[in-house]
Amino acid sequence: MNGEEVISLYNNLEREKQDAASWASELKKFVYPFSPTGLPSSFSFLGVGLKNLHDSTAVRANQRLAAAHQSFLSDPGKLWFSFEPSAALGSAVQKSGPVKKWLRDCAERTYQALAESNFYTVNHQALLDRCGFGTGSYYGGISNENRLMFAYVPFDSFVFAEDEQGMPNLLIRKFEWNAVQAARWLGGAGKLNQPMKDAYRDETERIKKKFTILHAVGRKENYDPLTDKEFFSFYVEKGNKDILEEGGFGEFPYMVSRFLKWVGPWGLAPARLCWSNILSLQYSRRITRMLGELKAFPRLKVSKDLVGRVSLRPGGQTVVGQGDAVLPFEWGTVGDYREVMNEMEMDRQEVRSAFYLDMLDLFGAQTGQMTATEVNARLEERLLAFSPTFCQHLNDFRPMMLRIFRLMLDARLFDPNIPSELMRPNGKGGQEFNPKALPDVVYNSKFAQLMKQVQLSGLVGSQDTIANMAKFDSGVIARFDFDFAAQEVVRGMGVPESFIRNDKEKMEALQEMQERMMMAQPPAGEG
């Protein structure tokens, strides 16, 4: 692929983004918290010009939903994920104690590395884009000091495409560099093209002049996994169509998360489901503010005789004589606008519902007057509504988690004593990590636990029914695997995995309990 092909591909994908970009330009006005002002003067709703943000309901809803994503899906205060043995290696490896223990240690080291990096800051920025525009993205890599590093990718700076499974496999990012920045990134001025070299030689132009750069990363159609990397990488100077650097990645380095998917690769923002309500709030809020000003500072009708003699300041006195025909009085007063306030409240509720704030309110609400059955029923109703975007994010986020795992593995940040089940011959008489052994990512976030609790509520609630049935037929007990059920219940409640014994440890504990019981029994003939 040459520079001209990269630019042509970018232009094609940019045309496909037009609908999403058009919506983003509107959503940015009244939803995205970083752009509340600077609206075009021609923008209006129902004939009323809206030059500024009048109502911040959607802005605050977007901020709260993004913060909830961070808290419920990737809470920095707890280990919100785990690595499990890959199903591709077979059930024997999945049950291997050494493999599970090594992967558990990897998860703890990864969690610590993420906490020491800028992951949570950048992730929150991308979540604001995901909830505000429908799509958010960032880059994930590792520094020369073997520290994880992440870079936020603004919504209007990239285009991307999907593979046949709907996963992003090509992304082209556009940004600007001056000659000094380009030389520093590329490793010297000798790697610049001619226009950039010319600018670099000039003391002013080297800083002042900007060059548009495209960074394209995509999956190769054919590659040798033993000698080549799966994804290509090109840095292209758009003006002269020159390739500045060519390289590759073993994994897709960008995370692209969509809120919901409808048509095409770009996400559907929740604000698009209540856009008319958002505009109506801007209109109504401006009208009620104007009406409020009229109520505070009413119009006055003053006779000609009193012109220049009426005092409108607080405590002001207007002296009138018997000959003055008409005293000042209010006119054109404000009517009853309670109906407008009611409409605004309904619009706010629609916006809150579209941003799932009613579900978030339930998570934090006091439920002392509700039974456990009622709580689970309401929780299940809201979780089912939120689960599509939750599952979409986990699906989009998984490649980045595997990239982080691979980056730390290659940087030797994990325990070097890798179980033999995860290794394979490298063709040079040694061993290397088996690509098929990349772990399955399991999320232990608050939201994942809430979903598990809903699923397990039927299990816990059925205990009394099973116990009553067993009174008539004791064989009912043998129908159920209570040992497995107990493990699932405690996992669903967020109990650490290290607290749960494996099969071998369980048998040893049972044997020890039996020995203690036998020792506690008095010898035969005593008593």
N, C-alpha and C positions, 0 to 999 in steps of 0.2 A: 504493500500500500504506500503510495507517495503522498506528498503534501496536498496536491490538487484533489485527490480522491478523499482525503480526510475532510477537506473543506466542503466538498460536494455532499458528503454524507451528513455533515453538520447542518448544512442548509436544508436538506431534505427533512431531517428530524425536527428542525426548528419550525418548518411549515406544519408538521404534524402536531406540534405543540401549540399552535395558534389558539385553539379553543381554550386550553388550560391557561395559557398566558393572558388571554383576554379576560377570563374570569378572575385571575390573580390581580390584574390591574384594578378591578372593581372591589374585590375583597380587601385589598390593601387599604382602601379608604376608610372602611368602617369596621374591620375585623382584626386586622393585623396590628398589634400594639405599637410597632415602631413607626407607623406612618399615619398619625391621626390628623395631620394638617396638610396643607398644600394641595387641596383638591382643585380641579379645574373649575373656573367660574361658570362654565356652561352646564355643569352637572345639576340636575334638578329632579324633583319627584313631586308629582301632582301640581306642577307649576310653581313650586317653591324652590328657590335656589338653595343648594346645600354646599356651601363653601368650606364648612368646618364640621368637625365631629360634634354632634349635639348630644348623642346618647351613647354611653360606653358599655351597654349591656353585652354586646357581642364581643367586644375587646376583652372584657373581664371573663366572659365565658370561655374564650379561646385560651386565655392565660391559665385559667383554672383547669381546663381539660388537659392542657399540655403538662401542667404540674402533676396532675393525677396520673398521667401516663408514666411520668418519671417515678412517682411514689409507688404505684401499684404494679408496674411492670419491671422496673429496674431500680429498686430501692437501694440507695448507697449504704443504708444502715444495716443491711443483712445480706447474706449470701443468697442471691436471688436466682441462681442457676446451678446446675450440676452437669457433669459429663458422665455419660453412661456408655458401657461397651457397645460398639456398633453391632447391629443385628446382622450385618453382612459377614461377620466372622463366625457365625454359628452360635448355638445355644450354650455350648461348652465354654466358650470364651466369655459369653454374657454372664455366666454364673461364676466365673473365676474370681476367687477372693483377691489374689494379688493384682489383677487388672482393675477391679473396682477400687481397691485401696489406692493404687497409683493415680487413677483418674480423679479420685476424690481429692488427693493432694494437689493435682493440677488445677482443679476448680478453685481451691483455696488460694493458690498462688496467683491465678488469673484475677480473682476478685481483688486481691491486694494490689496487683499491678494496675488495675483499672482505677482503684481509689487513689493511687499515686500519680495518675495521669490527668489529662484534661477531659477525660471521657464524659463525665456527667455534665459538665458545662456545655460541651459541643452537642451531646445527645439532646439536651433540653432545647437548644437552639433549633435543631432539626425537628423536634417534636412540635415546636411552635409553628414551623412551616407545615408539618404534616396535618395539624389540626386547623391551621388557618387557610392554607392553600390546597390541601389534599395530598401533597407530596413533600417529603423532606429528605435531605441527603447529607452525608459527610464522608470524608476520606479517613481510612484507618491505616496506620503504618507503625514503624518502629524507628527510633532515632539511632544515631551512631553510638550512643551510650547505652543501647539496649533498653530504652524506656518506651513504652507505648505512647503514641502521639496521634491526635485526631485533628482534623481540620473541617470546619463547617463549610458546606457548599450552598450558597444562596440559591433560592428557587429560580431566579431569573438568569442564572449563569450556566445552566447545563441543560443538555438534552440526553435522552437515553432510549434504548430499545430493549425488548424482551426476547427470550428464547421461546421455544415451542411449549414450555411448561409455565410460561408467564413469569419467569424470573429475570430480573435485569441482568443482561450479559454484555451490554455495550453502553458506555457513557462518554460523552464529550463535554468537557468543561471549558468555558471561555473566561479569560481574565486578562489583565493588563500588567506588563512588566516594563520598567525602564531598562536601559542597557546594563546598568550596574546590577540590578536584581537578577537579570537573565544570566549574566556572567557568573555571579555568585552561585546560582542554582545549578548551572550546567558545568561548573568546574573550570572556568576560565574564559577570557575574552576570545580565545582562539576558536571556541565552538559557536560563536555568534555568526549570523549571516552578514552580508556586506552592509546593508542599511544599519544594522545594529552596531557593527564595528565602527562605522562612520560616526554614529552618535556617541559611542563610547569614548572616542578620541577628543570630543569637545567637552570642556569642563561644565558647560551649562546644559547642553543637549543630553548628556549621559544621564542626567537626573530628570530633566524636564520632559523629554520626549517619551511617549508611551507607545508600546507595540502590543497589538492584540495577539494573544497566544491561545491556541487550542491544545488541550491535552486529551487525547483519545485513548481509551482502554477498552478492549473487547476480546472475546474468546476467538481463538484461532480455529479455522476449519480443520486443519490437520497439524499435528505436532507429535513429537516423540516424548513421552512422559519421562524417559530416562535421561534425556539430554536437553530438553527444551521446556520452556514455561508455557502454561496453558493460555495466558492472556498477553496480547501485544500491548505496547505502550508507545505513543508517538507524541512528541512536543513539536507543534507546527506554528511558525510565524505566519499569520494569516495574510498579511499584506503582500509578501513575496512568495507565499506558498512553499516556504523552505522547511524541511524537517531539521529541527535543531538537535533532537536526541531521539534515539530509538532504543527501546528496552523491552522488558516484559515483567509480568507478575505471575506467581504461582497460583494465586487466588484473586478473585475479583475484589479490588481494594476499596470500592465504594459501597456504602449502605444506602439503599433507596427504599424508603418505606412509604406506602400509600395508605391513606385513611380507609377508603373503600374503593373498590374498582367497579367501574360501570362499563364504559366503552373505551378501548385503547389502554395504553400502559399507565396513563396519568391518573392520580387519585381524585376521588370526589370529596370535596370539603364539606363538613357538616353545615356550614353557613349557606351552601347552595340549596339546602333543603328548607331553609327559612329565610331566603333572601328578601322576599316581599315584606316579611315581618321586620327585618332589620331596617329596611328603607322606611317603612311606616313609622318605626320608632324615631328615626332621625327627623321625619316630618312632624310628628306629633310633639316631640320634645321641643322643637323650635317654636311651634305654635303656642304651646302652653307657657313657654318662657316669655313670649311676647305678651300673652294674656296676663301673665303674672306681673309684668312690668306695668301694664295698663291699670291693674288693680291697685298696685302700690302707688302709681303716679297717674291718677285719673285725668281725663280731659276736663277742662273748665270752659264754660261759656261766660264771657264777661261783657257787660254793656259798654257802650262807647264812653259813657261818663266816667267809668272806672279804669279805663286803659291807662297803664302806667302807675296806678295807685294800689293795685292788688299785690299783697306780699304772700309768696308761696313758701317761704322758709319756715322751718319748725318754730312755732310760737309767734309767727308773724302776725301783725295786726293791720287790718285794712279799715281805715276810718271812712265812714259813709255818712252822708247827710240825708235829711228827710226828702230832699229833692231828687236823690238818686232813684231812678225808676226800678232797676232790676239788680238784685244782688248776684254775685258770682254763684254758679251752681254747676254740678257735674252733669255731663251729658255723654251719650254714646258709651255708657258704662259696659263693663264686661258681663257677658251672659253666663249661664251655668255651663261649665265645661267638665262636669264630672263624668259625662259619657266618654269624653276623650281620654280621661284618666283610666277608665275601665278598659277601653280599647288598648291603651298602652300596657296595662297589666297583662292582658291576654297575649299581646305580642311578645312581651318579655317571657312569658311562660312557654310560648312556642320556641323561642330562641334557646331557653334553658333546656328544654326537652331535646332539641336537635343536637345540643352539645353534651347531652347525657348528664346534666347537672342534677337532675332528679335522682338518678341512680347514685351519684356521688353523695348526695344528701342522705340517702338511705344508709350508706356505709357508715356515716358518722353520726346518725341519729340515735337518740335514746329510745330504746325499744322496751322499756320496763313494763308498759301496758300491753305488750303483744306476747302471745305465746310463741314457743319455738317453731310450731308449725306455720303460724302466720308470718313470722320473720323469714323462714325458708321459702315460703310461697312467693312473697314479695321479692326476695333476693333472686330467686330463680327467674322470675319474670323479667327483671332488669338485666340480669346477666345474659339471658338469651338475646336481648336486644343489643347488648354491647359486644357479644362474643364474635360477630363477624369482623369488626375492626381489630379486636384483640388477636384473633387468629391470623389476620392479614399481616399485622405487625410482626408476630413471631415468625411467620413464613419469610417475610422480607429480611428479618434481622438475623436469621440463622446463618447465612453465608458469612456475615461479618464476625459472628462468634467463632466459626471454624477458622476464619483467617487469623483472628487473634490467637487461637490455639496453635496454629501452624507457625506464626511469627515467634511466639514464645518458645516453641519446641526447637525451631531452627537456631534461636539465640541461646539455646541451652539454659533457659530459665526454669525448666522443670527438673525433677529428680532424674539424674542420668541413668539410674537403674531401671530402665524400661522393661516391663515383663516381656519374655520371649514370644508370647502369643501375639504381640503387636508388631513384631519385627519380621523382615523378610531379607533374603540374600540380595546384595546389591550388584552382583556380577563381577565383583572385584575381590572376592574372597572374604568380604566383610558383611555386616548387617546394616540395614537402614529401616526407618519407620515405614510400615506398610500404609500406603495412601488409603487403602480400604479400612484401616483401623481408626480413621478420624471418628471421634466419638459422636454419639447422639446427644444433642443439647436438650436438657430437661429444665423447664423453668419452675422455680419455687417461689415466685413472686406472690405478693398479696392477692392479686387477682386470680392467679392460678390456684392458690389455696382456697379462695372463695368458691371457685368452680368445683373443686374437689369436694368441698364441704356440702355443696348442693347435691352432688352426685352421691355422696355418702350418707346424706340425711335419711334416705330410704333404708339404707342398711342399718343405721343406728335405731331408727324408728320401728324396725320390724322385730326387734329383740323380744318385746313383750308378746307379740303374736306368736312367734316361734316357741317361746316358753309355754304359752297356754296350749298350743298344739301338742307339745311334748308330754303334757299330762295324760293325754289319751293314747299317744303312740310315741314311746321313747325313741323309736328308730328315726324319728324326724331329725334329731340332733345329728345323726351320722350323714345326713344329706348335705350339710353345710361345712365348709372349711373355715372354721372360726379363727384358726391360726393366721391364715392369709388375710381374713377380714380385719383382724386386729392390726396387722401391719399397715394395711391401706388406710385405716382410720387415723392412726397416729401420724402417718406421712401426710395425710390431708390436713391435719392440724398443725403442720409445720415443725414436727419433732425432728431434730437433726438426724441424719442418716447414721452417724457414728453411734447414736444411742440405741439403734436397733441391731440385735445380734443376727449374724448369718446362720445358716443351717448347722454348720459345724459348732459354732459357739453356743447355739441353742441346745444341741444334744449334750454338750459338755456341762452346761448349766443344769439341765434336767438330771443328768447322772449325779451331779454334786448334790442336788436337792434330795434325790432318793437316798443317797448315802447318809445325809444328815438325818433324814427321817428314820432310817434304820438304826442309827446310833442313838437316837432319842428314845426308841422303844425299849422298855425294860426287858431283860433276859427272861426266857420262858421259865415258869415256876415261881417267879417273884410276885409279890403282892398277893 
